[in-house]
Amino acid sequence: MRILNFLMMSILVFVPRGGSREGTEPMRSAADSIEKVVSESGIEAAVVTFHELKSDSGAAYAFDEAQFNGLGYRLISKGMIKEAIEVFRMNVELFPDSANVYDSLGEGYMLNGDKDSAVVYYKKAFEMDPENWLADMNVKRMDGFIDDADRGRKKMPGKGLSIGISF
């Protein structure tokens, strides 16, 4: 999972920010605006801002799945897991037909130690995309079917869930 996240975040560097509508100013990135609010005012204010931007149909904001996902993983890299979960929830609200957004939300919950919620969202991701073997493996691992030692890794006692795959 870490390798996939690294690759995904590397790809995001090349995703153009915003966009434009013909004959208008370039659209601003909603994810960038949310990130600024998170850093200046906290996640609660960011959730309010998200809903305001989303409901203002005349606003010139681009809501991009990859940008919101990237923001969630940037927050995780800063140890801001609860904030990342909220951003992943925003992405689920925006893109309910994307298996990837459910997978990311599952990972957020897993990192937060909420196994039950993680399993729900990993299962949803796998139902939507049966090719997503990582989501299926994470569900099975959390359900106790796959032990970390089976993959050549050892789980530290009392340290919660480990993530990723060792090669």
N, C-alpha and C positions, 0 to 999 in steps of 0.2 A: 504494500500500500504506500509505503514511504517513497519507493522508487516511482510509482505512478504519480503521486502527489508532486514530487520534484519535477517530473517530466511535464505535468500539467501546468505547474507554476512557471516552468521555463517557456512553455508555449505561450502563456498569457503575456509574456513580455512583448510578443510580436502581435498581439491582438490590438488592433487600432482602438483608441479611446473614442467614445462618443460615436458620432456619425453625422450625417447631415441630411436634411430634407431639401429637395430641389427648390432653389429660390429663397432659402432661409439661412439663418446663421447655423453653424454646426451645432448639433445637439450635444449637450453636456452629459457626462457620464453620471448616472444616478448613483452608481457604486462609489465613485470618487466623492460625491457629495455626502453620502452616508458615512464613508470612512472619516471625512473631516469632522462630522458631527460626533461620531464615536470618540475621536481623540480629544475634541474640545468640550463636549458636554455629556458624554456617556451613552450607553446603549439605549436607555429608556428614551432619551431625546431623539436618538437615531431612528427608533421604531416609529415615533410620532412623525418625524420628517419623512420617512419612507412612505407612510400612508398619505401624507399631504402631497408628496410628489406624484405618487401613483394616482391619486384622485383628481389631480389638476390636469385635465386632458389637454389644456393649452400650453402646458409647460414643455420646454424644449429639452427634455431629458431622455437619454437612451437607457433602457433597462436591458442589460446584457447578461445572460446566464454565466458566461465565463468570467466576466468581471466580478460579479457577486461571489462566485465560487472562489475566485482568487483572493478577494477581500477576506472571506471566511478563513482561508488557509493562512493568510498573512496574520490575522488575529491569533490563530492557533500558534503560529511560530513565535508570537510575543507572549504566549501563555494566557491569552485572553479567551479561554474556552467558552465561557458562558456568552460572551459577545459574539463569538464565531457561530455558536448555535443559533442565535437570533438572526444573524445574517443568512445562515443556511435556511432558516425558516422563511425568511423573506424570499429567497430563491425558489423554495417550494411553492410559495404563494404565486410567484410570477410565472413559473414554468412547471405546472403540475403534471405535464405529460413527459417530463424528462426523468429517466431512471437515475441519471447522474446526481441530480439535486437531492434525491432521497438517500443515495449512497453517502454523499457528503454529510448530510444531516445525521445519518447513522454513525458515521465516524466521529462527529462532534460529540454525540451522546456517549459513545464508547470512551472517548478521551475524558469525558466528565464523570465517568464511572456509573452512568445510568444504563446498565445492561438491558433492562426491559425495553426502554425506548430505542436503544441502538438496534436491538433485534427486530422491532417493528419496522423501522425504516430500512434496514438491510433487506428484510424479507420483501418489502414493497419494491425496492430497487431490483431485486432478483426476479420478482414476478413480472415486472415491466420489461426486463432485459435478461432473459435466461442465459445469455452469453456472459453475464457479469459474474464470473466464477469467484471473484474476490468477495463480493457481497455474500454469496452462498457460503464460502469458506468461513467468513467472519461469524455468520449465524451459527454454523455448525460448531465452531470453536467456542462461542459463548454458551451454546447449549451443551458443551462438554463432549462433543463427538470427536473433536480433534484437539489433542494436547499439544502445547507449544513444543514439547520435547520431540514430538513426531516430526516436526519441521526442523529439528536441529537447534532449537533454541530452548533456553530454560527460563521459566517464569520465576521471578523473585518472590518468595513467600510474602504475602501481605502487601505487595506492590501493585495490585490491581491487574488490569488487562495490559498485555503488550500488544503492539500493533505492527503491521508490516510483515514482510516475508523475507526470510534469510535465503540467500542463494549460495 
